[in-house]
Amino acid sequence: MTQQGAVLQGYNNELVKCIEDLCMQKEELNKQIHQAEEEKNKLQHEIQVLSEQLECVCENLAQKVASRNELDKILAETEAAYMKILDSSRTLLNVLKKEVGSLKHLPDLKTN
């Protein structure tokens, strides 16, 4: 019986050691899980901040593109109007030159 008691005591000691090892493994795993959760939360926060920044940049970019498009339209209209003014000025100058040319054929007007 003493021998069976010794064997049982040996099994008991091994069981206790195995349980302690498992508890230590669980504790280490809990630490790793906690660290991973903290890292996950940190990354999610950074993603949220970056998403908000991206949204602001996109809105700002859209406004700038809209402004540029409006400026392009204004410039095109202004250039077209200016070309009409140039054409009208050239026409006026040609008419004026013609008129002045025809005045040269008139007799000199003498003033008293």
C-alpha positions as CSV (number, residue, x, y, z in Angstrom):
1,M,0.0,0.0,0.0
2,T,2.9,2.3,0.7
3,Q,4.1,1.8,-2.8
4,Q,0.7,2.7,-4.2
5,G,0.6,5.8,-2.0
6,A,4.0,6.9,-3.3
7,V,2.9,6.3,-6.9
8,L,-0.3,8.3,-6.2
9,Q,1.7,11.1,-4.6
10,G,4.0,11.2,-7.7
11,Y,0.9,11.4,-10.0
12,N,-0.5,14.1,-7.8
13,N,2.7,16.1,-8.0
14,E,2.8,15.8,-11.8
15,L,-0.8,16.8,-12.0
16,V,-0.2,19.9,-9.8
17,K,2.8,20.8,-11.9
18,C,0.9,20.4,-15.2
19,I,-2.0,22.6,-13.8
20,E,0.5,25.2,-12.7
21,D,2.1,25.2,-16.2
22,L,-1.3,25.5,-17.8
23,C,-2.1,28.4,-15.5
24,M,1.1,30.2,-16.4
25,Q,0.5,29.6,-20.1
26,K,-3.0,31.0,-19.7
27,E,-1.6,34.1,-17.9
28,E,0.9,34.7,-20.6
29,L,-1.7,34.3,-23.3
30,N,-4.0,36.7,-21.4
31,K,-1.1,39.3,-21.5
32,Q,-0.6,38.8,-25.2
33,I,-4.4,39.1,-25.8
34,H,-4.5,42.3,-23.8
35,Q,-1.5,43.8,-25.8
36,A,-3.1,42.8,-29.1
37,E,-6.4,44.4,-28.1
38,E,-4.6,47.6,-27.1
39,E,-2.7,47.6,-30.4
40,K,-6.0,47.0,-32.3
41,N,-7.7,49.9,-30.5
42,K,-4.7,52.1,-31.2
43,L,-4.8,51.3,-34.9
44,Q,-8.5,51.7,-35.1
45,H,-8.2,55.2,-33.5
46,E,-5.4,56.1,-36.0
47,I,-7.5,54.9,-38.9
48,Q,-10.4,57.0,-37.6
49,V,-8.2,60.1,-37.4
50,L,-6.7,59.4,-40.8
51,S,-10.2,58.8,-42.3
52,E,-11.3,62.2,-40.9
53,Q,-8.2,63.9,-42.3
54,L,-8.8,62.2,-45.7
55,E,-12.4,63.4,-45.7
56,C,-11.3,67.0,-45.1
57,V,-8.6,66.8,-47.8
58,C,-11.2,65.4,-50.3
59,E,-13.7,68.1,-49.5
60,N,-11.0,70.8,-49.8
61,L,-9.8,69.2,-53.1
62,A,-13.3,69.1,-54.5
63,Q,-13.8,72.8,-53.6
64,K,-10.5,73.7,-55.3
65,V,-11.3,71.7,-58.4
66,A,-14.7,73.4,-58.6
67,S,-13.1,76.8,-58.2
68,R,-10.5,76.0,-60.9
69,N,-13.3,74.8,-63.3
70,E,-15.2,78.1,-62.6
71,L,-12.0,80.1,-63.4
72,D,-11.5,78.1,-66.6
73,K,-15.0,79.0,-67.6
74,I,-14.5,82.7,-66.8
75,L,-11.1,82.8,-68.6
76,A,-12.6,81.2,-71.7
77,E,-15.5,83.7,-71.8
78,T,-13.2,86.6,-71.2
79,E,-10.7,85.5,-73.9
80,A,-13.6,85.0,-76.3
81,A,-15.0,88.5,-75.5
82,Y,-11.5,90.0,-75.8
83,M,-11.1,88.4,-79.2
84,K,-14.4,90.0,-80.3
85,I,-13.0,93.3,-79.1
86,L,-9.8,92.9,-81.0
87,D,-11.8,92.0,-84.1
88,S,-14.0,95.0,-83.7
89,S,-11.0,97.2,-83.1
90,R,-9.4,95.9,-86.3
91,T,-12.6,96.5,-88.3
92,L,-12.9,100.0,-86.8
93,L,-9.3,100.8,-87.7
94,N,-9.7,99.6,-91.2
95,V,-12.9,101.6,-91.7
96,L,-11.2,104.7,-90.2
97,K,-8.2,104.3,-92.5
98,K,-10.5,104.0,-95.5
99,E,-12.3,107.1,-94.4
100,V,-9.1,109.1,-93.9
101,G,-7.9,107.8,-97.3
102,S,-11.0,109.1,-99.0
103,L,-10.6,112.5,-97.2
104,K,-7.2,112.9,-98.9
105,H,-9.0,113.0,-102.3
106,L,-11.1,116.0,-101.2
107,P,-10.0,119.5,-102.0
108,D,-8.2,121.3,-99.3
109,L,-10.5,123.2,-97.1
110,K,-9.3,126.6,-96.5
111,T,-10.2,128.4,-93.3
112,N,-10.4,132.2,-93.1
